[in-house]
């Protein structure tokens, strides 16, 4: 498990799983490629805690889930925020932890991904 200093935020998804965004992911994988997202880091917890859709990732369906929520920042109102989370196997206490792999904006929620929620 990561030291809490390595984590920007932690959220709990609808199934009680912890999801964390690390400084490394944020700086090297998200804002390095999408600097326009930098002012919105704290807003992305809502995508995990209150998504409109959760789907299996098309490329890695067994251990990555994609969380979607409409973008709420100026100029992006017609897009969705997509938060891709990679989950580990449960630890010895049964705790499942997910780590954000990337965050980006998409025009629509893909229909080719298997829907997990809502059913």
C-alpha positions as CSV (number, residue, x, y, z in Angstrom):
1,X,0.0,0.0,0.0
2,X,1.1,3.5,-0.7
3,X,2.2,6.0,1.9
4,X,-0.6,8.6,2.3
5,X,1.8,11.3,1.2
6,X,1.9,9.7,-2.2
7,X,-1.8,10.0,-2.6
8,X,-3.7,13.1,-3.8
9,X,-7.1,11.8,-2.9
10,X,-8.9,8.6,-1.9
11,X,-12.5,7.9,-2.6
12,X,-14.9,5.0,-2.1
13,X,-16.9,3.6,-5.0
14,X,-20.5,2.3,-4.8
15,X,-19.3,-1.2,-3.9
16,X,-17.1,0.1,-1.0
17,X,-13.8,-0.3,-2.8
18,X,-11.1,2.3,-2.1
19,X,-9.8,4.2,-5.2
20,X,-6.8,6.4,-5.0
21,X,-5.1,9.0,-7.2
22,X,-1.4,9.1,-6.8
23,X,0.9,12.1,-7.3
24,X,2.9,10.1,-9.8
25,X,-0.1,9.2,-12.0
26,X,-1.5,12.8,-11.8
27,X,1.8,14.5,-12.7
28,X,3.2,11.9,-15.2
29,X,0.2,10.4,-16.9
30,X,-2.6,13.0,-16.6
31,X,-1.5,16.6,-16.4
32,X,1.6,16.0,-18.4
33,X,-0.6,15.0,-21.4
34,X,-3.7,17.1,-20.4
35,X,-2.6,20.2,-18.6
36,X,-6.2,21.7,-18.9
37,X,-7.3,19.2,-16.2
38,X,-4.9,20.4,-13.6
39,X,-7.3,22.9,-11.8
40,X,-9.9,20.2,-11.5
41,X,-8.1,17.4,-9.5
42,X,-10.4,17.5,-6.5
43,X,-13.5,17.4,-8.7
44,X,-12.7,13.9,-10.1
45,X,-13.5,12.2,-6.8
46,X,-17.2,12.7,-7.7
47,X,-16.7,10.6,-10.8
48,X,-15.8,7.6,-8.6
49,X,-18.2,8.2,-5.8
50,X,-21.2,9.2,-7.9
51,X,-20.8,8.1,-11.5
52,X,-23.5,7.9,-14.1
53,X,-22.0,4.7,-15.4
54,X,-19.3,2.1,-14.5
55,X,-18.1,-0.2,-17.2
56,X,-15.4,-2.8,-17.7
57,X,-12.4,-1.5,-19.7
58,X,-12.5,-2.8,-23.3
59,X,-8.8,-3.7,-23.3
60,X,-8.4,-4.9,-19.7
61,X,-11.9,-6.0,-18.6
62,X,-10.8,-8.3,-15.7
63,X,-9.1,-5.7,-13.6
64,X,-9.8,-2.2,-14.9
65,X,-13.1,-0.3,-14.6
66,X,-14.1,2.9,-16.2
67,X,-16.1,5.5,-14.3
68,X,-18.1,8.1,-16.2
69,X,-19.8,11.4,-15.2
70,X,-20.7,14.5,-17.2
71,X,-18.0,17.1,-17.2
72,X,-19.0,20.2,-15.2
73,X,-16.4,22.7,-16.1
74,X,-16.7,25.6,-18.5
75,X,-16.3,24.7,-22.1
76,X,-16.6,20.9,-21.6
77,X,-20.3,20.6,-20.6
78,X,-21.1,18.2,-23.5
79,X,-18.3,15.8,-22.6
80,X,-17.9,13.0,-20.0
81,X,-15.0,12.6,-17.6
82,X,-13.6,9.1,-17.8
83,X,-11.6,7.8,-14.8
84,X,-9.9,4.5,-15.5
85,X,-9.2,2.5,-12.3
86,X,-7.0,-0.6,-12.0
87,X,-7.9,-2.9,-9.2
88,X,-5.6,-5.2,-7.2
89,X,-6.6,-8.6,-5.8
90,X,-8.1,-8.3,-2.3
91,X,-5.5,-8.2,0.4
92,X,-5.4,-10.5,3.4
93,X,-8.3,-8.6,5.0
94,X,-10.3,-8.7,1.9
95,X,-9.8,-5.0,1.1
96,X,-9.8,-4.2,-2.6
97,X,-7.9,-1.1,-3.6
98,X,-8.0,0.6,-7.0
99,X,-5.5,3.1,-8.4
100,X,-6.4,5.7,-11.0
101,X,-4.5,4.9,-14.2
102,X,-5.7,7.9,-16.2
103,X,-8.4,10.6,-16.4
104,X,-9.6,12.2,-19.6
105,X,-12.6,13.6,-21.4
106,X,-14.6,11.7,-23.9
107,X,-17.5,12.7,-26.2
108,X,-19.7,9.7,-25.3
109,X,-19.7,6.6,-23.1
110,X,-18.5,3.8,-25.3
111,X,-21.2,1.1,-26.1
112,X,-18.6,-1.6,-26.7
113,X,-17.6,-1.7,-23.0
114,X,-19.5,-4.1,-20.7
115,X,-21.8,-2.2,-18.4
116,X,-21.4,-2.9,-14.6
117,X,-23.6,-0.2,-13.2
118,X,-26.4,0.7,-13.5
119,X,-27.5,-2.8,-14.4
